[in-house]
């Protein structure tokens, strides 16, 4: 008899905050990360915010970045914002890149990363998460509801 593992095939966390208002770009990205579950409320380890920030900046230049370049830019950004240099180890930067990749926000080509097809995040969310990922998750949850009767 095989034992099923409780490992999700896919996962999506969505949170609703007040409407975005005039705030620094890093804070907007932080709120986005909270909204889509990349960051937990009250989490002080927020290097994912800086990784996404760096990736968004590279999109405007249509530039691919390798993980070492991303790490260097994250360190510079954290210093500039007078933030602690926690979570900047190469292994953690790669882990954060994988998390962004799992949500389809970034993609890698020959070990270099970019925002998916240099698209706008809103478009990526609509096409990849809202139209593809969310319906699949909802359908499976409904199957469990039906099975539990």
C-alpha positions as CSV (number, residue, x, y, z in Angstrom):
1,X,0.0,0.0,0.0
2,X,1.5,3.3,-1.1
3,X,1.4,6.3,1.3
4,X,0.5,9.6,-0.3
5,X,2.7,12.5,0.7
6,X,1.2,15.7,1.8
7,X,3.3,17.7,-0.6
8,X,1.2,20.2,-2.7
9,X,1.5,20.0,-6.4
10,X,1.1,23.8,-6.5
11,X,0.4,26.4,-3.9
12,X,-1.0,29.9,-4.0
13,X,-1.5,32.4,-1.2
14,X,-3.4,35.5,-1.8
15,X,-4.0,38.4,0.7
16,X,-6.0,41.5,0.4
17,X,-4.5,44.8,1.7
18,X,-5.8,48.3,1.3
19,X,-5.4,49.9,-2.1
20,X,-1.9,50.9,-3.1
21,X,-1.1,54.5,-2.4
22,X,1.9,56.8,-2.8
23,X,4.8,55.0,-1.1
24,X,8.4,54.2,-2.0
25,X,8.9,51.6,-4.7
26,X,10.5,49.0,-2.3
27,X,7.5,49.3,0.0
28,X,5.1,48.7,-2.9
29,X,7.1,45.6,-3.9
30,X,7.0,44.5,-0.3
31,X,3.2,44.8,-0.2
32,X,3.0,42.9,-3.5
33,X,5.1,40.1,-2.0
34,X,2.8,40.0,1.0
35,X,-0.2,40.0,-1.2
36,X,0.9,36.9,-3.2
37,X,2.4,35.0,-0.3
38,X,6.1,35.5,-1.1
39,X,6.5,37.2,2.2
40,X,4.7,36.5,5.5
41,X,3.2,39.3,7.6
42,X,5.7,40.4,10.3
43,X,8.5,38.6,8.5
44,X,11.8,40.4,9.0
45,X,13.6,38.3,6.4
46,X,12.5,40.2,3.3
47,X,15.3,39.6,0.8
48,X,12.7,38.4,-1.7
49,X,11.6,42.0,-1.9
50,X,15.0,43.1,-3.0
51,X,15.4,40.2,-5.5
52,X,12.1,41.1,-7.1
53,X,13.1,44.8,-7.1
54,X,16.4,44.0,-8.9
55,X,14.6,41.9,-11.4
56,X,12.1,44.7,-12.1
57,X,14.9,47.2,-12.6
58,X,16.6,44.8,-15.1
59,X,13.3,44.4,-17.0
60,X,13.3,48.1,-17.8
61,X,16.7,47.7,-19.4
62,X,15.7,44.4,-21.0
63,X,18.7,42.8,-19.3
64,X,19.3,39.2,-18.2
65,X,21.0,38.7,-14.9
66,X,22.9,35.7,-13.4
67,X,22.5,34.9,-9.7
68,X,25.9,36.5,-8.8
69,X,24.9,39.8,-10.4
70,X,21.5,39.6,-8.7
71,X,23.2,39.0,-5.3
72,X,25.6,41.9,-5.8
73,X,22.7,44.3,-6.7
74,X,20.6,43.0,-3.8
75,X,23.5,43.8,-1.4
76,X,23.9,47.3,-2.9
77,X,20.2,47.9,-2.6
78,X,20.0,46.7,1.0
79,X,23.0,48.9,1.9
80,X,21.4,51.9,0.1
81,X,18.2,51.3,2.2
82,X,20.2,50.8,5.4
83,X,18.9,47.3,5.9
84,X,20.6,44.4,7.5
85,X,22.6,42.1,5.2
86,X,20.6,39.0,6.2
87,X,19.6,36.4,3.7
88,X,22.1,37.4,1.0
89,X,24.0,34.1,0.8
90,X,24.2,32.8,-2.8
91,X,22.2,29.7,-1.8
92,X,19.4,31.9,-0.4
93,X,19.4,34.2,-3.5
94,X,19.0,31.1,-5.7
95,X,16.2,29.9,-3.4
96,X,14.3,33.2,-3.7
97,X,14.8,33.1,-7.5
98,X,13.3,29.6,-7.5
99,X,10.3,30.9,-5.6
100,X,9.8,33.7,-8.1
101,X,10.2,31.2,-10.9
102,X,7.6,28.8,-9.3
103,X,5.1,31.7,-9.5
104,X,6.0,32.3,-13.1
105,X,7.1,35.9,-12.3
106,X,10.6,35.2,-13.6
107,X,12.2,32.7,-16.0
108,X,15.7,31.5,-16.6
109,X,17.5,31.2,-20.0
110,X,21.0,29.7,-19.9
111,X,21.4,30.3,-16.2
112,X,20.4,33.9,-16.5
113,X,17.1,35.4,-15.2
114,X,14.6,37.9,-16.3
115,X,11.1,38.9,-15.6
116,X,9.0,36.5,-17.7
117,X,9.3,37.6,-21.3
118,X,10.1,41.1,-20.0
119,X,6.4,41.5,-19.5
120,X,4.5,43.6,-17.0
121,X,3.8,41.8,-13.7
122,X,0.1,42.5,-14.0
123,X,0.0,40.7,-17.4
124,X,2.0,37.8,-16.0
125,X,-0.4,37.5,-13.0
126,X,-3.4,37.6,-15.3
127,X,-2.1,35.1,-17.8
128,X,-0.1,32.6,-15.7
129,X,-1.7,32.8,-12.2
130,X,-5.2,34.0,-12.6
131,X,-6.1,32.1,-15.7
132,X,-3.9,29.0,-15.3
133,X,-2.8,28.3,-11.8
134,X,-5.8,29.5,-9.8
135,X,-8.5,27.5,-11.7
136,X,-6.5,24.3,-11.4
137,X,-6.1,24.8,-7.6
138,X,-9.8,25.6,-7.2
139,X,-10.9,22.6,-9.3
140,X,-8.8,20.3,-7.1
141,X,-10.1,21.8,-3.9
142,X,-13.7,21.3,-5.2
143,X,-12.8,17.6,-5.8
144,X,-11.8,17.3,-2.2
145,X,-15.0,19.0,-1.0
146,X,-17.0,16.6,-3.2
147,X,-15.0,13.5,-1.9
148,X,-15.5,14.5,1.7
149,X,-19.4,14.6,1.5
